[in-house]
Amino acid sequence: MIRIPPRLAAVAAVVVLAPAVASCGINSIPTKEEAAKARWADVQSQYQRRADLVPNLVATVQGAAVQERTTLTQVIEARSRATAVQVTPETLNDPQAFQRFQAAQGELSQALSRLLMVTENYPQLQSNQNFLALQSQLEGTENRIAVARRDYNEAVRDYNTSLRTFPTVIWAKTIHGGSQPMQSFSATEAAQSAPGVNFDALNPAAPAPSAAPGSAPPAAPAR
């Protein structure tokens, strides 16, 4: 009988078992975790891009709308809070830290929205090429933020699902026992509230009074 050296037998076992272990998803959890972290880096990059636009935007508006100091101050303070709250890839599973980050970024979004609304009252800004360029860059960045958040949420959903479904749940409770679910972005309260629409403002004519029950309908106006 041919005797196989123990070292050679160990190597052969690894070669044979490696495809089987890989097919069981042992590497799925760390792979999906790294993918979610990469998408998170994209989110942070877009939020940083927006924060970098704010000082120039405020300076441009301040030159033409000095009386809007309150709105400008709110934007500056919201930017300061948004840049102060940091969530690292290592703390993406901390609900409190993530909620603080999302709330701070939401405050900045609202402050910028108010600022852009008041600038509509200043024709000189609407003809200022520097302001128009900054406004366009800000709008484009907001779109990129929305896309980055969507991609991140999808990566987190995929990763979190792997921690709870077979066969990867086996590895989540053994080899990758330290893996924790990541937090995802949720809709803000403002986004969940239906916007109010005043149709009377669109049709200022007062509606005709309704007829009392049982009475004849109103006569048509004479021509």
Phi, psi and omega in degrees: 000135181281128178263128180263128179303143182304320181295318179293323179295322180294317179297318180297321180296320179296317181298320182287318186276339184304310179299323181294317180294318180297321181291342178277358175085024181296332180264357185295318185296306178296327179295314180289328177295316179293325177295318178294321178295324178295319178293327177295321177299323177296319178299311181298323180297318181288323176294323178293322177301317179295315180300324180291335180281335188299312183303315179294323179295315180296317180298320180293316180291322182299327180292334184250345183224067183299327184290349180269040184297322182299313180296319180295319179296321179298320179295315181298315181292321179295321177297319180298317179292321182294321181281343181280331182274119182241136173236117181266164177305332181283343182244020179291348178261015179259104184301319182294315180296319181293320179294322177296318179297312182296320180296318181294318178293325178294322177297320178293321178300316181293319180296318178294323178297317177296321180297314181293331178291317182288334180292343178293344180274002184237097181303328181296330177287323181293345177252004180275115184295325178295317178296316181298322179293318178295320179298318179295318179295321180294316179298318178296322179293320178300321177295319179292326176297316180299318180293317181296320178295319179297314181295321178295313179302320180293319178295321179293318178301317180296316180294312181298324178296323181294337179282348187239354186245153180280141006266355186293338178298333178298314181288329179296334181260358182233268185299318181255042184298339180275357181287131181238151178300146178264156178275149178235161179288143175238163179293142178284166178299323180295323181288333181277346180269132179291134180293142178282136180236123179257098182290337178298328179292330179280335181228084187294344181294131181290139180291149180291142181297143181283149181284149178292151181302132177087354182269164180286149178295154180298144180288147178291145181295143180292143179256000000 
